[in-house]
Amino acid sequence: MTFALAAAGSGRTMWYLTRGTGVVALLLLTAVVLLGVSGATRWRTDRLPRFVVAGLHRNLSLLAIVFVAVHVLTTVADGFAPIGLKDAVVPFASSYRPVWLGLGAVAFDLLLALALTSLLRARIGLRTWRVLHRLAYAAWPVALVHALGTGSDARVGWMALLAAACTGAVALAVLWRIISGEAAWTAGRTVAAAAAVLVPFALLLWYMGGPGSAGWASRSGTPSALLGSSAATASLPAPPFAGRLRGRIVQSRPDASGRVTVSIDAVARAGEVRVWMRGSPLAGGGITVQDSRVSFGTAAIPNLYVGTLVSLAGSRLDATLRSGSGSTIDLALALAIDRARGTVAGSLRGTAGGVSG
């Protein structure tokens, strides 16, 4: 039996889209806040008059909402974590990292409110709209904490530098607005200036003791089914590893759309591997894979690592899996399939991937 790859790896694609759109949305929201501060201080140049700044601010706000919406949809479509559309709009209701994912829902709701009130600007009045428009400023810090608290790249160096750059830019912009103001220096302005200095330091301390430290996946509220127990994880061999495997293979009858599913359950000394594939049957046996899911773990917890197929060549299957703690592992399976008996045998090889969360 041979396999062909049609659209495998969709789960991995969704994972990259989720990460990428989340980062771009954070950058866009930062730019919106910076342009909003510059507009409030009447900042302009000969080459960049105020109406250009205002137009850019408006367009970037709309673009940020689009990227946040795509970020939400790809997160739900990824399917690795138990996150539904309801969790994207109802704060703190998810079983997956409820506080930090809930903050993302709060930011999303604030941006939706901003978009809706902008469409109704003529009806609600300019003064009311301006008050509600400040929701964009509230969405930025909430989105930043959400990105660090539940993002896959929180412990990656470039993400930490990006978050620090965004925080520093906004803090400097707020200080500039306070210092350049023409109004008398009041207690309120003093508090605002102190907050612009102290909040970034507080955020740094929280990051170092939280998302930037080991064990954050467990402390942040990742379900045990995704995280796995430390004892079970410890029982898996440290990559790289290799060995022989044996198991069973089952192919279903074609459904109404003509597609079939193939399930492989195999056991090796390293652990248990489960492969699920769905696609169109080939004339010579096997299928053209259009969707897949692969898990690797122990008998007690078989889904310690979960992912999708990334390539197929004949009966060789390659998959990239990730655990609830964020580590990744690459599995390569070379299979000999006995269709008459419904059995598989072959080799398993595992190599370490990066850390994603």
Contacts in CASP RR format, 6 or more apart in sequence:
PFRMAT RR
TARGET T0000
AUTHOR 0000-0000-0000
METHOD contacts of the structure
MODEL  1
MTFALAAAGSGRTMWYLTRGTGVVALLLLTAVVLLGVSGATRWRTDRLPR
FVVAGLHRNLSLLAIVFVAVHVLTTVADGFAPIGLKDAVVPFASSYRPVW
LGLGAVAFDLLLALALTSLLRARIGLRTWRVLHRLAYAAWPVALVHALGT
GSDARVGWMALLAAACTGAVALAVLWRIISGEAAWTAGRTVAAAAAVLVP
FALLLWYMGGPGSAGWASRSGTPSALLGSSAATASLPAPPFAGRLRGRIV
QSRPDASGRVTVSIDAVARAGEVRVWMRGSPLAGGGITVQDSRVSFGTAA
IPNLYVGTLVSLAGSRLDATLRSGSGSTIDLALALAIDRARGTVAGSLRG
TAGGVSG
1 249 0 8 1.000
1 285 0 8 1.000
1 286 0 8 1.000
1 315 0 8 1.000
1 337 0 8 1.000
1 339 0 8 1.000
2 282 0 8 1.000
2 284 0 8 1.000
2 285 0 8 1.000
2 286 0 8 1.000
2 314 0 8 1.000
2 315 0 8 1.000
3 262 0 8 1.000
3 277 0 8 1.000
3 286 0 8 1.000
3 287 0 8 1.000
3 288 0 8 1.000
3 289 0 8 1.000
3 312 0 8 1.000
3 314 0 8 1.000
3 315 0 8 1.000
3 317 0 8 1.000
4 282 0 8 1.000
4 287 0 8 1.000
4 288 0 8 1.000
4 289 0 8 1.000
4 312 0 8 1.000
4 314 0 8 1.000
5 288 0 8 1.000
5 289 0 8 1.000
5 309 0 8 1.000
5 311 0 8 1.000
5 312 0 8 1.000
6 279 0 8 1.000
6 280 0 8 1.000
6 288 0 8 1.000
6 289 0 8 1.000
6 290 0 8 1.000
7 289 0 8 1.000
7 290 0 8 1.000
7 291 0 8 1.000
8 277 0 8 1.000
8 289 0 8 1.000
8 290 0 8 1.000
8 291 0 8 1.000
8 292 0 8 1.000
8 308 0 8 1.000
8 309 0 8 1.000
8 310 0 8 1.000
8 311 0 8 1.000
8 312 0 8 1.000
9 292 0 8 1.000
9 308 0 8 1.000
9 309 0 8 1.000
9 310 0 8 1.000
10 291 0 8 1.000
10 308 0 8 1.000
11 77 0 8 1.000
11 78 0 8 1.000
11 79 0 8 1.000
11 80 0 8 1.000
11 307 0 8 1.000
11 308 0 8 1.000
12 307 0 8 1.000
12 308 0 8 1.000
12 310 0 8 1.000
12 320 0 8 1.000
14 74 0 8 1.000
14 77 0 8 1.000
14 78 0 8 1.000
14 79 0 8 1.000
15 78 0 8 1.000
15 80 0 8 1.000
15 152 0 8 1.000
17 70 0 8 1.000
17 74 0 8 1.000
18 71 0 8 1.000
18 74 0 8 1.000
18 75 0 8 1.000
18 78 0 8 1.000
18 152 0 8 1.000
19 151 0 8 1.000
19 152 0 8 1.000
19 153 0 8 1.000
20 71 0 8 1.000
21 67 0 8 1.000
21 68 0 8 1.000
21 70 0 8 1.000
21 71 0 8 1.000
21 74 0 8 1.000
22 67 0 8 1.000
22 68 0 8 1.000
22 71 0 8 1.000
22 147 0 8 1.000
23 147 0 8 1.000
23 153 0 8 1.000
23 159 0 8 1.000
23 162 0 8 1.000
24 67 0 8 1.000
25 64 0 8 1.000
25 67 0 8 1.000
25 68 0 8 1.000
25 71 0 8 1.000
25 143 0 8 1.000
26 143 0 8 1.000
26 144 0 8 1.000
26 147 0 8 1.000
26 162 0 8 1.000
26 163 0 8 1.000
26 166 0 8 1.000
27 162 0 8 1.000
27 166 0 8 1.000
28 60 0 8 1.000
28 63 0 8 1.000
28 64 0 8 1.000
28 67 0 8 1.000
29 64 0 8 1.000
29 136 0 8 1.000
29 139 0 8 1.000
29 140 0 8 1.000
29 143 0 8 1.000
30 140 0 8 1.000
30 166 0 8 1.000
30 169 0 8 1.000
30 170 0 8 1.000
31 60 0 8 1.000
32 57 0 8 1.000
32 60 0 8 1.000
32 61 0 8 1.000
32 64 0 8 1.000
32 136 0 8 1.000
32 140 0 8 1.000
33 136 0 8 1.000
33 137 0 8 1.000
33 140 0 8 1.000
33 170 0 8 1.000
33 173 0 8 1.000
34 169 0 8 1.000
34 170 0 8 1.000
34 173 0 8 1.000
35 53 0 8 1.000
35 56 0 8 1.000
35 57 0 8 1.000
35 60 0 8 1.000
36 57 0 8 1.000
37 170 0 8 1.000
37 173 0 8 1.000
37 174 0 8 1.000
37 176 0 8 1.000
37 177 0 8 1.000
38 53 0 8 1.000
38 173 0 8 1.000
39 50 0 8 1.000
39 53 0 8 1.000
39 54 0 8 1.000
39 57 0 8 1.000
40 177 0 8 1.000
41 176 0 8 1.000
41 177 0 8 1.000
41 180 0 8 1.000
41 181 0 8 1.000
42 50 0 8 1.000
43 50 0 8 1.000
43 53 0 8 1.000
44 50 0 8 1.000
44 53 0 8 1.000
61 114 0 8 1.000
61 136 0 8 1.000
62 115 0 8 1.000
64 111 0 8 1.000
65 111 0 8 1.000
65 112 0 8 1.000
65 114 0 8 1.000
65 115 0 8 1.000
68 107 0 8 1.000
68 108 0 8 1.000
68 111 0 8 1.000
72 85 0 8 1.000
72 88 0 8 1.000
72 108 0 8 1.000
75 81 0 8 1.000
75 83 0 8 1.000
75 88 0 8 1.000
76 83 0 8 1.000
76 84 0 8 1.000
76 85 0 8 1.000
76 88 0 8 1.000
80 226 0 8 1.000
80 306 0 8 1.000
80 307 0 8 1.000
80 322 0 8 1.000
81 96 0 8 1.000
81 226 0 8 1.000
82 94 0 8 1.000
82 95 0 8 1.000
82 96 0 8 1.000
82 223 0 8 1.000
82 226 0 8 1.000
83 94 0 8 1.000
83 96 0 8 1.000
83 101 0 8 1.000
84 94 0 8 1.000
86 93 0 8 1.000
87 93 0 8 1.000
87 94 0 8 1.000
87 96 0 8 1.000
87 101 0 8 1.000
87 102 0 8 1.000
87 105 0 8 1.000
88 104 0 8 1.000
88 105 0 8 1.000
88 108 0 8 1.000
89 105 0 8 1.000
89 108 0 8 1.000
89 109 0 8 1.000
89 112 0 8 1.000
90 105 0 8 1.000
91 102 0 8 1.000
91 103 0 8 1.000
91 104 0 8 1.000
91 105 0 8 1.000
91 106 0 8 1.000
91 109 0 8 1.000
92 98 0 8 1.000
92 99 0 8 1.000
92 102 0 8 1.000
92 105 0 8 1.000
93 102 0 8 1.000
93 105 0 8 1.000
94 101 0 8 1.000
94 102 0 8 1.000
95 223 0 8 1.000
96 221 0 8 1.000
96 222 0 8 1.000
96 223 0 8 1.000
96 226 0 8 1.000
97 149 0 8 1.000
97 150 0 8 1.000
97 220 0 8 1.000
97 221 0 8 1.000
97 222 0 8 1.000
98 221 0 8 1.000
99 220 0 8 1.000
99 221 0 8 1.000
100 145 0 8 1.000
100 146 0 8 1.000
100 149 0 8 1.000
100 150 0 8 1.000
100 151 0 8 1.000
100 220 0 8 1.000
101 146 0 8 1.000
101 150 0 8 1.000
102 146 0 8 1.000
103 142 0 8 1.000
103 143 0 8 1.000
103 145 0 8 1.000
103 146 0 8 1.000
103 149 0 8 1.000
104 142 0 8 1.000
104 143 0 8 1.000
104 146 0 8 1.000
104 150 0 8 1.000
106 139 0 8 1.000
106 142 0 8 1.000
106 146 0 8 1.000
107 139 0 8 1.000
107 142 0 8 1.000
107 143 0 8 1.000
107 146 0 8 1.000
110 135 0 8 1.000
110 136 0 8 1.000
110 138 0 8 1.000
110 139 0 8 1.000
110 142 0 8 1.000
111 135 0 8 1.000
111 136 0 8 1.000
111 139 0 8 1.000
113 132 0 8 1.000
113 135 0 8 1.000
114 132 0 8 1.000
114 133 0 8 1.000
114 135 0 8 1.000
114 136 0 8 1.000
114 139 0 8 1.000
117 124 0 8 1.000
117 128 0 8 1.000
117 129 0 8 1.000
117 132 0 8 1.000
117 133 0 8 1.000
118 129 0 8 1.000
118 133 0 8 1.000
121 129 0 8 1.000
124 132 0 8 1.000
140 170 0 8 1.000
144 163 0 8 1.000
144 166 0 8 1.000
144 167 0 8 1.000
144 203 0 8 1.000
145 203 0 8 1.000
147 154 0 8 1.000
147 159 0 8 1.000
147 163 0 8 1.000
148 154 0 8 1.000
148 163 0 8 1.000
148 207 0 8 1.000
148 211 0 8 1.000
149 210 0 8 1.000
149 211 0 8 1.000
149 216 0 8 1.000
149 220 0 8 1.000
150 220 0 8 1.000
151 211 0 8 1.000
151 357 0 8 1.000
152 326 0 8 1.000
152 356 0 8 1.000
152 357 0 8 1.000
153 159 0 8 1.000
153 356 0 8 1.000
153 357 0 8 1.000
154 160 0 8 1.000
154 207 0 8 1.000
154 211 0 8 1.000
154 212 0 8 1.000
154 216 0 8 1.000
154 357 0 8 1.000
155 211 0 8 1.000
155 212 0 8 1.000
155 216 0 8 1.000
155 355 0 8 1.000
155 357 0 8 1.000
156 355 0 8 1.000
156 357 0 8 1.000
160 207 0 8 1.000
160 212 0 8 1.000
163 207 0 8 1.000
164 204 0 8 1.000
167 200 0 8 1.000
167 203 0 8 1.000
168 200 0 8 1.000
171 196 0 8 1.000
171 197 0 8 1.000
171 199 0 8 1.000
171 200 0 8 1.000
174 192 0 8 1.000
174 196 0 8 1.000
175 193 0 8 1.000
175 196 0 8 1.000
175 197 0 8 1.000
178 189 0 8 1.000
178 192 0 8 1.000
178 193 0 8 1.000
178 196 0 8 1.000
179 193 0 8 1.000
183 189 0 8 1.000
210 216 0 8 1.000
210 219 0 8 1.000
211 220 0 8 1.000
215 325 0 8 1.000
216 357 0 8 1.000
217 227 0 8 1.000
217 324 0 8 1.000
217 325 0 8 1.000
217 326 0 8 1.000
217 357 0 8 1.000
218 227 0 8 1.000
218 325 0 8 1.000
222 324 0 8 1.000
222 325 0 8 1.000
225 301 0 8 1.000
225 303 0 8 1.000
226 303 0 8 1.000
226 306 0 8 1.000
226 323 0 8 1.000
226 324 0 8 1.000
227 323 0 8 1.000
227 324 0 8 1.000
227 325 0 8 1.000
228 301 0 8 1.000
228 304 0 8 1.000
228 323 0 8 1.000
228 324 0 8 1.000
229 301 0 8 1.000
232 297 0 8 1.000
232 298 0 8 1.000
232 300 0 8 1.000
232 301 0 8 1.000
232 304 0 8 1.000
233 304 0 8 1.000
233 323 0 8 1.000
233 325 0 8 1.000
235 298 0 8 1.000
236 270 0 8 1.000
236 271 0 8 1.000
236 297 0 8 1.000
236 298 0 8 1.000
236 304 0 8 1.000
237 270 0 8 1.000
238 352 0 8 1.000
239 329 0 8 1.000
239 350 0 8 1.000
239 351 0 8 1.000
239 352 0 8 1.000
239 353 0 8 1.000
240 349 0 8 1.000
240 350 0 8 1.000
240 351 0 8 1.000
240 352 0 8 1.000
241 270 0 8 1.000
241 349 0 8 1.000
241 350 0 8 1.000
242 347 0 8 1.000
242 348 0 8 1.000
242 349 0 8 1.000
242 350 0 8 1.000
243 268 0 8 1.000
243 269 0 8 1.000
243 270 0 8 1.000
243 347 0 8 1.000
243 348 0 8 1.000
243 349 0 8 1.000
244 268 0 8 1.000
244 269 0 8 1.000
244 345 0 8 1.000
244 346 0 8 1.000
244 347 0 8 1.000
244 348 0 8 1.000
245 266 0 8 1.000
245 267 0 8 1.000
245 268 0 8 1.000
245 273 0 8 1.000
245 333 0 8 1.000
245 344 0 8 1.000
245 345 0 8 1.000
245 346 0 8 1.000
245 347 0 8 1.000
245 348 0 8 1.000
246 266 0 8 1.000
246 267 0 8 1.000
246 268 0 8 1.000
246 343 0 8 1.000
246 344 0 8 1.000
246 345 0 8 1.000
246 346 0 8 1.000
247 264 0 8 1.000
247 265 0 8 1.000
247 266 0 8 1.000
247 267 0 8 1.000
247 343 0 8 1.000
247 344 0 8 1.000
247 345 0 8 1.000
248 264 0 8 1.000
248 265 0 8 1.000
248 266 0 8 1.000
248 342 0 8 1.000
248 343 0 8 1.000
248 344 0 8 1.000
249 262 0 8 1.000
249 263 0 8 1.000
249 264 0 8 1.000
249 337 0 8 1.000
249 342 0 8 1.000
249 343 0 8 1.000
249 344 0 8 1.000
250 262 0 8 1.000
250 263 0 8 1.000
250 342 0 8 1.000
251 260 0 8 1.000
251 261 0 8 1.000
251 262 0 8 1.000
251 263 0 8 1.000
251 286 0 8 1.000
251 287 0 8 1.000
252 260 0 8 1.000
252 261 0 8 1.000
252 262 0 8 1.000
253 260 0 8 1.000
254 260 0 8 1.000
254 281 0 8 1.000
258 280 0 8 1.000
258 281 0 8 1.000
259 278 0 8 1.000
259 279 0 8 1.000
259 280 0 8 1.000
259 281 0 8 1.000
259 290 0 8 1.000
260 278 0 8 1.000
260 279 0 8 1.000
260 280 0 8 1.000
260 281 0 8 1.000
260 287 0 8 1.000
261 276 0 8 1.000
261 277 0 8 1.000
261 278 0 8 1.000
261 279 0 8 1.000
262 275 0 8 1.000
262 276 0 8 1.000
262 277 0 8 1.000
262 278 0 8 1.000
262 286 0 8 1.000
262 287 0 8 1.000
263 274 0 8 1.000
263 275 0 8 1.000
263 276 0 8 1.000
263 277 0 8 1.000
264 273 0 8 1.000
264 274 0 8 1.000
264 275 0 8 1.000
264 276 0 8 1.000
264 335 0 8 1.000
264 344 0 8 1.000
265 272 0 8 1.000
265 273 0 8 1.000
265 274 0 8 1.000
266 272 0 8 1.000
266 273 0 8 1.000
266 274 0 8 1.000
266 275 0 8 1.000
266 333 0 8 1.000
266 344 0 8 1.000
266 348 0 8 1.000
267 273 0 8 1.000
268 348 0 8 1.000
270 348 0 8 1.000
270 350 0 8 1.000
271 296 0 8 1.000
271 297 0 8 1.000
271 298 0 8 1.000
272 296 0 8 1.000
272 297 0 8 1.000
272 298 0 8 1.000
272 299 0 8 1.000
272 302 0 8 1.000
273 294 0 8 1.000
273 295 0 8 1.000
273 296 0 8 1.000
273 297 0 8 1.000
273 331 0 8 1.000
273 333 0 8 1.000
273 348 0 8 1.000
274 294 0 8 1.000
274 295 0 8 1.000
274 296 0 8 1.000
274 302 0 8 1.000
275 292 0 8 1.000
275 293 0 8 1.000
275 294 0 8 1.000
275 309 0 8 1.000
275 317 0 8 1.000
275 319 0 8 1.000
275 333 0 8 1.000
276 292 0 8 1.000
276 293 0 8 1.000
276 294 0 8 1.000
277 287 0 8 1.000
277 289 0 8 1.000
277 291 0 8 1.000
277 292 0 8 1.000
277 309 0 8 1.000
278 287 0 8 1.000
278 289 0 8 1.000
278 290 0 8 1.000
278 291 0 8 1.000
278 292 0 8 1.000
279 287 0 8 1.000
279 288 0 8 1.000
279 289 0 8 1.000
279 290 0 8 1.000
279 291 0 8 1.000
280 287 0 8 1.000
280 288 0 8 1.000
280 290 0 8 1.000
281 287 0 8 1.000
281 288 0 8 1.000
282 288 0 8 1.000
285 339 0 8 1.000
289 309 0 8 1.000
289 312 0 8 1.000
292 308 0 8 1.000
292 309 0 8 1.000
292 319 0 8 1.000
293 306 0 8 1.000
293 307 0 8 1.000
293 308 0 8 1.000
294 306 0 8 1.000
294 307 0 8 1.000
294 308 0 8 1.000
294 309 0 8 1.000
294 317 0 8 1.000
294 319 0 8 1.000
294 321 0 8 1.000
294 331 0 8 1.000
295 302 0 8 1.000
295 303 0 8 1.000
295 304 0 8 1.000
295 305 0 8 1.000
295 306 0 8 1.000
295 307 0 8 1.000
295 321 0 8 1.000
296 302 0 8 1.000
296 304 0 8 1.000
296 305 0 8 1.000
296 321 0 8 1.000
296 329 0 8 1.000
296 331 0 8 1.000
297 303 0 8 1.000
297 304 0 8 1.000
297 305 0 8 1.000
298 304 0 8 1.000
304 323 0 8 1.000
305 321 0 8 1.000
305 322 0 8 1.000
305 323 0 8 1.000
305 328 0 8 1.000
305 329 0 8 1.000
306 321 0 8 1.000
306 322 0 8 1.000
306 323 0 8 1.000
307 319 0 8 1.000
307 320 0 8 1.000
307 321 0 8 1.000
307 322 0 8 1.000
308 319 0 8 1.000
308 320 0 8 1.000
309 317 0 8 1.000
309 318 0 8 1.000
309 319 0 8 1.000
310 318 0 8 1.000
310 319 0 8 1.000
310 320 0 8 1.000
311 317 0 8 1.000
311 318 0 8 1.000
312 318 0 8 1.000
315 334 0 8 1.000
315 335 0 8 1.000
315 336 0 8 1.000
315 337 0 8 1.000
316 332 0 8 1.000
316 333 0 8 1.000
316 334 0 8 1.000
316 335 0 8 1.000
317 331 0 8 1.000
317 332 0 8 1.000
317 333 0 8 1.000
317 335 0 8 1.000
318 330 0 8 1.000
318 331 0 8 1.000
318 332 0 8 1.000
318 333 0 8 1.000
319 330 0 8 1.000
319 331 0 8 1.000
319 333 0 8 1.000
320 328 0 8 1.000
320 329 0 8 1.000
320 330 0 8 1.000
320 331 0 8 1.000
320 353 0 8 1.000
321 328 0 8 1.000
321 329 0 8 1.000
321 330 0 8 1.000
321 331 0 8 1.000
322 328 0 8 1.000
322 329 0 8 1.000
322 356 0 8 1.000
323 329 0 8 1.000
325 357 0 8 1.000
326 355 0 8 1.000
326 356 0 8 1.000
326 357 0 8 1.000
327 352 0 8 1.000
327 353 0 8 1.000
327 354 0 8 1.000
327 355 0 8 1.000
327 356 0 8 1.000
328 352 0 8 1.000
328 353 0 8 1.000
328 354 0 8 1.000
328 355 0 8 1.000
328 356 0 8 1.000
329 350 0 8 1.000
329 351 0 8 1.000
329 352 0 8 1.000
329 353 0 8 1.000
330 350 0 8 1.000
330 351 0 8 1.000
330 352 0 8 1.000
330 353 0 8 1.000
331 348 0 8 1.000
331 349 0 8 1.000
331 350 0 8 1.000
332 348 0 8 1.000
332 349 0 8 1.000
332 350 0 8 1.000
332 351 0 8 1.000
333 346 0 8 1.000
333 347 0 8 1.000
333 348 0 8 1.000
334 346 0 8 1.000
334 347 0 8 1.000
335 344 0 8 1.000
335 345 0 8 1.000
335 346 0 8 1.000
336 344 0 8 1.000
336 345 0 8 1.000
336 346 0 8 1.000
337 343 0 8 1.000
337 344 0 8 1.000
338 344 0 8 1.000
338 345 0 8 1.000
END
